[in-house]
C-alpha cells in the first residue's frame, strides 16, 4: 500500500516501510489518533494560600501557567504478506518502541509537520484483523508519555 509510505516516522524511520506499521482508526470517519496528538495538555495547579480569616484564597498577582506531562494513546496496525513476516514485524516494532533512542521516540508526522518527544509506556487492546493465512493484519493501541508537552 504505497499510500501509507512516508506518513509516520519514529526516530527517522518510516515505520510502514520498515515494519508494515501505520496509524489506524476503528471506523472510517474516526480521527482518534489526531485527536489524541492535538489535545492540549492540562496545566499544573496553582499554589493557593487559604487564610482562615479571609474569604477565598490568595494567589500571586501574576499567574504563570505551566503544563503537566501528558499521556497519548495511538492506534497502530501492522500488515504483512504472511504469518512469519507479520510476527517478525510486530515483535520488532514493539521492541523498537520500548528501546527507542536511549528510550526516546521522536514521532514525526509530515502531514502535520510536527515532532513529538515520547517514551513508550505500554501496549494494549490487540485485535487480530485477519487470520494467519495469506495477508496478515493486526491492530493495537500504544500508550506514550510526553514529559514536556508542546502545547
C-alpha positions as CSV (number, residue, x, y, z in Angstrom):
1,X,0.0,0.0,0.0
2,X,2.1,2.8,-1.4
3,X,-0.3,5.4,0.1
4,X,1.0,4.6,3.6
5,X,4.6,5.3,2.9
6,X,6.0,8.5,4.4
7,X,3.1,9.2,6.7
8,X,4.7,8.4,10.0
9,X,8.4,8.4,11.2
10,X,9.7,7.3,14.5
11,X,13.3,8.1,15.2
12,X,13.7,9.0,11.5
13,X,12.4,5.6,10.3
14,X,9.4,5.2,8.1
15,X,7.5,2.7,10.2
16,X,5.4,1.5,7.3
17,X,8.4,0.7,5.1
18,X,10.3,-0.9,7.9
19,X,7.6,-2.7,10.0
20,X,4.4,-2.5,7.9
21,X,3.1,-0.4,10.8
22,X,0.7,2.6,10.4
23,X,-1.7,4.7,12.4
24,X,-5.3,3.3,12.1
25,X,-8.8,4.1,13.2
26,X,-11.5,1.7,14.3
27,X,-14.1,3.4,11.9
28,X,-13.6,5.1,8.6
29,X,-14.6,8.6,9.9
30,X,-12.7,8.4,13.2
31,X,-9.9,10.8,14.0
32,X,-8.9,9.4,17.4
33,X,-5.1,9.4,16.7
34,X,-5.0,13.1,15.7
35,X,-7.5,13.9,18.4
36,X,-5.0,12.4,21.0
37,X,-2.0,14.1,19.4
38,X,-3.6,17.5,19.2
39,X,-5.3,17.5,22.6
40,X,-3.8,20.4,24.7
41,X,-2.1,19.5,28.0
42,X,-3.6,20.3,31.3
43,X,-2.0,23.0,33.4
44,X,-0.4,22.4,36.8
45,X,-2.4,23.5,39.7
46,X,-1.7,27.0,41.1
47,X,-0.3,27.3,44.6
48,X,-3.0,28.8,46.7
49,X,-2.9,30.2,50.2
50,X,-6.1,29.9,52.3
51,X,-6.1,32.2,55.2
52,X,-8.9,31.3,57.7
53,X,-9.9,35.0,58.3
54,X,-10.2,35.9,54.6
55,X,-12.7,34.8,52.0
56,X,-11.5,32.6,49.2
57,X,-7.8,32.0,48.6
58,X,-4.8,34.2,47.9
59,X,-2.9,33.9,44.6
60,X,0.1,35.8,43.2
61,X,-0.6,39.0,41.2
62,X,0.8,37.2,38.1
63,X,-0.4,33.7,37.4
64,X,2.1,31.7,35.4
65,X,0.7,28.6,33.7
66,X,2.9,25.5,33.4
67,X,1.9,22.4,31.6
68,X,1.6,18.9,33.1
69,X,3.2,15.9,31.3
70,X,0.6,14.2,29.2
71,X,-0.2,10.6,28.1
72,X,-1.1,9.9,24.5
73,X,-2.7,6.7,23.2
74,X,-2.3,5.9,19.5
75,X,-3.8,3.1,17.5
76,X,-1.5,1.2,15.1
77,X,-2.0,-1.6,12.6
78,X,0.7,-3.9,11.1
79,X,0.2,-5.7,7.9
80,X,2.4,-8.3,6.3
81,X,2.3,-10.8,3.4
82,X,2.4,-13.8,5.6
83,X,2.4,-15.1,9.2
84,X,6.2,-15.2,9.6
85,X,6.6,-11.6,8.3
86,X,3.8,-10.4,10.5
87,X,5.1,-11.9,13.7
88,X,8.6,-10.7,12.9
89,X,7.5,-7.1,12.1
90,X,5.1,-7.0,15.2
91,X,7.8,-8.1,17.6
92,X,10.5,-5.8,16.0
93,X,8.1,-2.8,16.1
94,X,7.3,-3.3,19.8
95,X,11.0,-3.8,20.6
96,X,11.8,-0.5,18.7
97,X,9.1,1.3,20.7
98,X,10.4,0.0,24.0
99,X,14.0,0.8,23.4
100,X,13.8,3.9,21.2
101,X,16.9,6.0,21.1
102,X,18.1,5.8,24.7
103,X,14.4,5.3,25.5
104,X,13.2,8.4,23.5
105,X,10.9,8.3,20.5
106,X,10.8,11.2,18.1
107,X,7.4,10.7,16.5
108,X,7.1,12.8,13.3
109,X,4.0,13.3,11.2
110,X,4.8,15.0,7.9
111,X,1.2,15.8,7.3
112,X,1.2,18.0,10.5
113,X,4.9,18.9,10.2
114,X,5.1,18.2,13.9
115,X,7.6,16.2,16.1
116,X,6.6,14.7,19.5
117,X,9.1,13.6,22.1
118,X,7.6,10.5,23.7
119,X,8.6,7.4,25.5
120,X,6.8,4.1,25.5
121,X,4.6,3.2,28.4
122,X,2.5,0.2,27.3
123,X,0.6,-1.6,24.6
124,X,-3.0,-2.8,24.8
125,X,-6.2,-3.7,23.0
126,X,-4.6,-6.1,20.5
127,X,-7.1,-7.3,17.8
128,X,-6.3,-9.8,15.1
129,X,-8.0,-8.4,11.9
130,X,-7.3,-11.3,9.6
131,X,-6.4,-15.0,10.1
132,X,-2.8,-16.2,9.7
133,X,-3.4,-17.4,6.1
134,X,-2.1,-15.1,3.3
135,X,-2.1,-11.4,4.1
136,X,-2.0,-10.9,7.9
137,X,-3.1,-7.8,9.8
138,X,-3.5,-6.9,13.5
139,X,-4.4,-3.7,15.3
140,X,-3.3,-2.5,18.8
141,X,-3.1,0.6,20.9
142,X,0.2,2.0,22.3
143,X,0.4,4.4,25.3
144,X,3.1,7.1,25.3
145,X,4.2,9.7,27.7
146,X,5.2,13.2,26.7
147,X,7.1,14.6,29.7
148,X,7.5,18.1,28.2
149,X,4.4,18.7,26.1
150,X,4.4,21.1,23.1
151,X,1.1,22.7,24.0
